[in-house]
């Protein structure tokens, strides 16, 4: 990958719309084929985009995985790597859409924030954004809005680098 970008914006009903843009030689990347848009597990083992959200100051957080196949996953954690409860509600469906053109893949997803973080006036939302890119040889590469020193740890509290007003 030559470059990975992410854009976040608030849309109707307090949802977050996230667009990930992967640029580079996509022939060298394993991209899951288009699928049904259903919920699936272990998406992080292949090319996928991820978002973690939490209320600023709270140890509890939610993890969302979005695959170029259209599949998605959502999990709730009580604190750092504790819990990992699967969220399977159809109401969470992030409507993953993918557009490709030579050298570029764009993935859009919507997080219905009020379903996982009910509104609290004045409280900010902390956001962590990531991408896992699988090479054609099966190797995995990691991108993060904020990388920590050492082994990639998407769950670490310091990875929540973006603060959003609610």
C-alpha positions in Angstrom: 0.0 0.0 0.0 1.2 3.4 -0.8 -1.3 5.2 1.3 -4.3 4.7 3.5 -6.7 7.5 4.5 -9.8 7.7 6.6 -12.6 10.3 6.7 -15.2 10.5 9.5 -18.4 12.6 9.4 -21.6 12.7 11.4 -24.7 11.9 9.5 -28.4 11.6 10.3 -29.4 10.5 13.8 -25.9 10.9 15.2 -24.4 8.1 13.2 -20.8 8.2 12.1 -20.0 7.6 8.4 -16.4 6.5 7.8 -14.7 6.2 4.5 -11.4 4.3 4.2 -9.3 4.9 1.1 -6.6 2.3 0.3 -4.2 3.4 -2.5 -1.4 1.4 -4.1 -0.8 -1.7 -6.1 -4.0 -3.6 -5.3 -2.8 -6.6 -7.4 -0.5 -7.3 -4.4 -3.4 -7.3 -1.9 -5.8 -10.1 -1.1 -9.2 -8.5 -1.3 -12.1 -10.6 -0.2 -14.7 -11.1 -3.0 -18.0 -9.3 -2.7 -20.5 -11.1 -0.5 -23.9 -10.9 1.1 -23.2 -8.0 3.6 -24.0 -10.3 6.5 -22.4 -10.4 9.9 -19.2 -12.6 10.2 -16.4 -13.2 12.6 -12.6 -13.1 12.3 -12.6 -10.5 9.6 -9.4 -9.1 11.0 -7.5 -12.1 9.8 -7.8 -10.7 6.2 -8.0 -7.3 4.6 -10.5 -5.3 6.5 -11.1 -1.8 8.0 -11.8 -1.3 11.7 -13.2 1.4 14.0 -13.2 1.3 17.8 -15.4 3.8 19.7 -15.8 4.7 23.4 -17.1 7.5 25.5 -14.1 9.6 26.6 -13.0 8.6 30.0 -14.8 5.3 30.0 -12.9 1.9 29.9 -15.8 0.3 27.9 -15.6 0.4 24.1 -17.0 -1.2 20.9 -15.1 -2.7 18.0 -16.4 -2.7 14.4 -14.8 -4.7 11.6 -15.7 -3.9 7.9 -14.6 -6.2 5.1 -14.4 -5.3 1.4 -16.7 -8.4 1.0 -19.5 -6.3 2.6 -19.4 -8.5 5.8 -19.1 -6.8 9.2 -18.7 -7.6 12.9 -19.3 -5.7 16.1 -18.2 -6.4 19.6 -18.6 -4.8 23.1 -15.8 -4.7 25.6 -16.1 -3.8 29.3 -12.5 -2.6 29.5 -9.2 -3.3 27.7 -9.6 -6.7 26.0 -12.2 -7.8 28.6 -15.7 -8.9 27.4 -15.6 -9.2 23.7 -19.4 -9.8 23.5 -20.6 -10.2 20.0 -23.2 -7.7 18.9 -25.4 -9.4 16.3 -28.3 -7.0 16.0 -29.5 -6.3 12.5 -30.1 -2.7 13.6 -26.3 -2.3 13.7 -25.8 -3.2 10.0 -23.2 -0.7 8.9 -24.2 -0.8 5.2 -20.7 -1.5 4.0 -20.2 -0.3 0.4 -17.0 -0.6 -1.7 -15.9 1.2 -4.8 -12.7 0.2 -6.7 -10.8 1.8 -9.5 -7.3 1.2 -10.7 -5.0 1.6 -7.7 -7.7 2.5 -5.2 -10.3 0.9 -3.0 -12.8 3.0 -1.0 -14.8 1.4 1.7 -17.8 3.2 3.4 -19.4 2.1 6.6 -21.9 3.6 9.0 -21.8 3.2 12.8 -25.1 3.9 14.4 -23.5 5.5 17.4 -26.7 6.0 19.4 -27.3 2.2 19.5 -24.0 1.6 21.2 -23.2 4.9 23.0 -26.4 6.6 24.1 -26.1 10.4 24.0 -24.7 12.1 27.0 -24.7 15.9 26.7 -21.2 17.4 26.6 -19.5 13.9 26.5 -17.0 13.3 23.8 -16.5 10.1 21.8 -13.0 8.7 21.4 -12.3 7.0 18.1 -9.6 4.6 16.9 -9.2 3.8 13.2 -7.3 0.9 11.7 -6.8 -1.2 8.6 -5.5 -4.7 8.2 -4.1 -5.4 4.7 -3.4 -8.9 3.6 -0.7 -9.5 1.0 -1.1 -12.1 -1.8 1.4 -14.2 0.2 -0.8 -14.1 3.3 1.3 -11.6 5.2 -0.6 -9.0 7.2 0.2 -5.3 7.4 -1.3 -2.9 9.9 -2.3 0.8 9.6 -3.5 2.9 12.5 -4.5 6.4 13.1 -2.1 6.2 16.0 0.5 3.5 16.2 2.0 2.4 19.5 5.5 1.3 19.9 6.0 -2.5 19.5 3.5 -5.0 18.4 0.2 -3.6 16.9 -2.5 -3.4 19.6 -5.7 -2.0 18.3 -7.4 -2.3 21.7 -4.9 -0.2 23.6 -6.5 2.9 25.2 -3.8 5.1 23.7 -5.0 4.1 20.2 -8.2 6.2 20.6 -6.5 9.2 19.1 -9.5 11.1 17.6 -11.9 12.9 19.9 -15.4 13.8 18.5 -18.0 16.0 20.2 -21.4 14.3 20.6 
